[in-house]
Structure formats: C-alpha cells, structure tokens
C-alpha cells in the first residue's frame, strides 16, 4: 500500500513503476499548478502527476502541505506501508515521516552525501565534478541526510549540459528504482548511514 508525493517527470515514472510491479497506489500529492512548475510542463514537456493518477483512477490531491493536520489525517486513514517522494518543496516533520509502516523514501538527484539541498545537477556541473547520480534514501527531518537504500553514479561528460545530465540522471534513477523496489516488497533492503563528514550542501535558489 503506497502513496506518491512529488512533481515533474520523475514522479510520473515512479507512479508507473509502482503500478507495473503490482503495488497498490492509494493516492498522490502533486504541485503541478504552482507557478514554478509551469516551465517544466509547458516548456520541457514533463508529464503531469495529477493527470497520470486520475487517468488510472488514483485520487490526486492538490495544495496539500505534508505536515498539515489535513495531510496527516488522510495519510493515516490509508494504512500505508510506504511513501515515495521526489522534488517536493517542504521539509517533512518526524510526525509525518512516522505515518507509513516503513517510512517515507526520497529520490535525490545526487550521489549523497555530496550535493544535498537544492539544484544538485547544475551545481555538479558548475563545480566541475566528475560524476553525479541518484540516491534513494529514507527521509529524516533534516535535508537529504537520511540513510541510503541504494544509489547509482552518473558520469559527467565534457559535452553535458544541465539538460542532458538531468535526463541521464532521471533515466538512471528509474532503473535504480526498478531494481530496488522488489527489496522493499520482500523486506531485503538495507539502510546505510551517510558519512556527514563528506557532505556538501547548497541552499534553495538558482545557482
């Protein structure tokens, strides 16, 4: 029994992967209508999580604040095993994180603990790094600092732009999720603590 909280194309691919592997998705929180999302849907042609969910008869909830009483009441009512999150704009409080039996797991577009925080793909390019990646981790109330379930590196080529690198990271991330998801189902996944001494962080805002 799952739930998706997210935005952009990655959230749609997470939803589709869950359904393809036979999991019951009981709803989504989306933010497609926020002004900051318009460029992703109109200029970059990212699919709508709302539209994909409604097409499949899955309840889609707009304007939800994850730590609000309304959101917590809804999530508790669904008796959820696990929640997956990506590209969300709020920090989840512990009370919210504790609602699903297994917890809430986030997709972060970096090879954690490097590039926690905002805009990790552009920052990896700007800072001349050799690679970036995708990490699936269990969420803590901190910023991208929870224990890691799985991750994959993505090499940065000299010809890469933010657009080409973004596409490579998202594609690698979905392949990672397809191989990781069965481990959630059978309980064989592990949790590896991050090495905070090696972490880097960027605050919100454009580079």
N, C-alpha and C positions, 0 to 999 in steps of 0.2 A: 504494500500500500504506500504509494509515493505521491509527491507533490513537487512542482517545479516553480521556483521563484527566479525570474530573470528577464533578460531582454536581448535583442539583436539575434542574429542568425544562430549563434551557439545555443541559445535557449530552445529554439525550434528543433535543432538537431538532437539535443538532449531528450526532449519530449518524444521524438520519433524513435530514438534508440530504446527508450524505456518500453514503448509500446511493442516494438519489434521483438524485444526479448521477453515479452509476455507479462510485463508488470502492470498493475492497475494504477493509473494516474487519476487521482481524485480531484485535481484542480490545479490552477496556475495563478500566480500573481504576476501581472505584466505592467510595463510602463511605456507602452508603445506611443501613447498620446502625449507624453511630455515633450516640450519644445526641443530639448537636447537630442531626442530620438529621431526627429524628422529627417535629418540628413542621412541617418542610417537606412531608413526605409525608403525615402524618396530619391536620394542621390546614389546610394550604394546598394540599393535593391535587396536589403535584408528582409527576410520574411517576418511576418507578424506572429508572435507567440499567441496573441489573442485569437487571430484568425485560424491558426492551425489547431488550437484547442477546441474552438467552437465547431470547426468542421468535423471533429471527432466526437462531439457531444460531451466534451470535458468542460466543467464550469471555469470561466475566466473572470478574475476579479481585478478591477481597475482601481487605482488610487489607494491601495492598501499600504499602511505603514506597518512594517513587520512586528514592531513592538507594541502596537496599539491593542487595547482590550478587544476590539473587533476582530483583528487578525488572530490573536492568540485563542480567542473563543472558537473561531472557525477551525483552526488547525487542530485544536484539542478534540473537537467533535468528530474528526475524521479517523481517529485511532491510527495515526500514521506510523509506519515503520521507519521511513527515511525521507528526507527532503533534499533536493539538489538545487543549488543556487549558482547563478553566474551574472556578472555585470549588473549588480544591484547597487543602489546609492546609499544604503543605510548600514550602520553597524548593528549587528544583531546582539541583543542583550541575552544574558545567560538564561533567563526565564523562557525566552523564545527558543533558544537552542536546545533546551531540555525537553521540548514537547514531543518530537518523534522518538521512538524507542532507540534507534541507533544514532540519532543526531542529525545535524544539518551539514552537508558537504558542499564545498565551494570549488568552482573551476577558476583558477587564476592563471592568466596568460603570461607566466614567467616560470623560470626554474627556481622555485623557492629553495632557500631563503633570500635569494637575490631578487631585487625589484619588487618588494612588497609595495602596496599602495597603488597610486594612480598611474595610468598610461604606461604600463611596463614595456610594451612593444616599442613605442617611439623612444623611450629612454634607453633601451638596449642599443638601438641604432646610434643615438646621439653620443652615448658614452663609449662607442667603439667596441662593444663586447663581441666575442666570437660566437656566442650562441644565446638563445633564449629558450622558451619551452612552454609546457603546460603542466600544471600541478593540480591534482585533486586532493584536497585536504579537508579534514574535519574542522569545522569552524569553532573558534574561541571568541570571546568578546573583543579580543584585540584585532589588529589589522593584519590579515593574511599570515598569522603566526601559529595556526593550529597544526597538529600532527599530520604528516603526509601519508596518504594511502598509496598513491602512485604518481609518477611524473615521467615526462619524456623531454629530451633535449631537441631543439631545432637549430640547426646550423645557420648562421647569418652569412650570406654570400655577399661579395662586393657589389653585386648588381641589385641587391634587395632594396626595395623602398618600404615605407611603412605599410603600404597596401599589400605588396607581395608577401612580406613577412607575416602580416596579420593572417592572410589566407592560409599560409603554411602552418601557422600555429593552431588555427581552428581545426584544420583537417587532421593534424597530428593529435589534437585533443580528443576528437571524436573517436579516432582509432584507439586511443588510450582508454576512453570510457567503454567502448565495446568489449575490450578485453578485461576491464576492471569490474564491470557491472556483475558478472556471474559470481565474483568473490563476495560481493555484498549479499547476494541471494543465498549462498551456502555458508556464509559466516567465516570464510577463509581469508578475508582481507586483514592486513596488519596496519598498525599506526606507528610511524616513526617520528619522534620529536625532531623539530627543526633545531639547527645549530644557530642560536641567536647571535653568536659572536661573528658570524659570517654574513649577517643580513644587511641588506640595503633597503632604503625606503624613499619614496617620493610622495609629497603631499598632493592633494587634489589640484586640478588646474592644468591648462595646456603647457607643455614644455616651452 
